[in-house]
């Protein structure tokens, strides 16, 4: 039972990661690319993704106790 629970948790994390990548690449970058030069759009997309990851990691570390 423990193995199944761990597998489902990892599968959920994988699904959330894939959803995040899809949103960043196909929604956020596409939106920014239509309004900005591609280098600026890529930089802005990277910055937003990095900030989101930083907040996600900080929240994950806070809830370990």
C-alpha positions in Angstrom: 0.0 0.0 0.0 2.8 2.4 0.8 4.4 1.8 -2.6 1.1 2.6 -4.3 0.7 5.8 -2.3 4.3 6.9 -3.2 3.7 6.1 -6.8 0.5 8.1 -6.9 2.1 11.1 -5.2 5.0 11.0 -7.8 2.5 10.7 -10.6 0.6 13.7 -9.4 3.8 15.7 -9.1 4.8 14.7 -12.6 1.3 15.8 -13.9 1.6 19.1 -12.2 5.1 19.6 -13.6 3.9 18.8 -17.1 1.0 21.2 -16.7 3.3 23.9 -15.5 5.6 23.5 -18.5 2.7 23.5 -20.9 1.3 26.7 -19.4 4.7 28.4 -19.5 5.6 27.4 -23.1 2.3 27.4 -24.9 0.3 30.1 -23.0 2.7 32.5 -21.3 5.5 32.6 -23.9 3.0 32.7 -26.7 1.2 35.6 -25.1 4.5 37.5 -24.4 5.9 36.7 -27.9 3.0 38.4 -29.6 3.6 41.6 -27.7 7.4 41.7 -27.2 10.5 40.9 -29.2 11.3 37.2 -28.8 14.4 37.7 -26.7 12.5 39.9 -24.2 9.6 37.5 -24.3 11.9 34.5 -23.5 13.6 36.4 -20.7 10.3 37.5 -19.2 8.9 33.9 -19.4 12.1 32.5 -17.8 11.9 35.1 -15.0 8.2 34.4 -14.2 8.9 30.6 -14.2 11.9 31.0 -11.9 10.0 33.2 -9.4 7.2 30.7 -9.4 9.6 27.8 -8.8 11.3 29.7 -6.0 8.0 30.4 -4.2 6.9 26.7 -4.7 10.2 25.5 -3.2 10.0 27.9 -0.3 6.4 26.8 0.5 7.5 23.1 0.3 10.3 23.7 2.7 8.0 25.5 5.2 5.6 22.6 5.3 8.1 19.9 6.1 7.8 20.3 9.9 
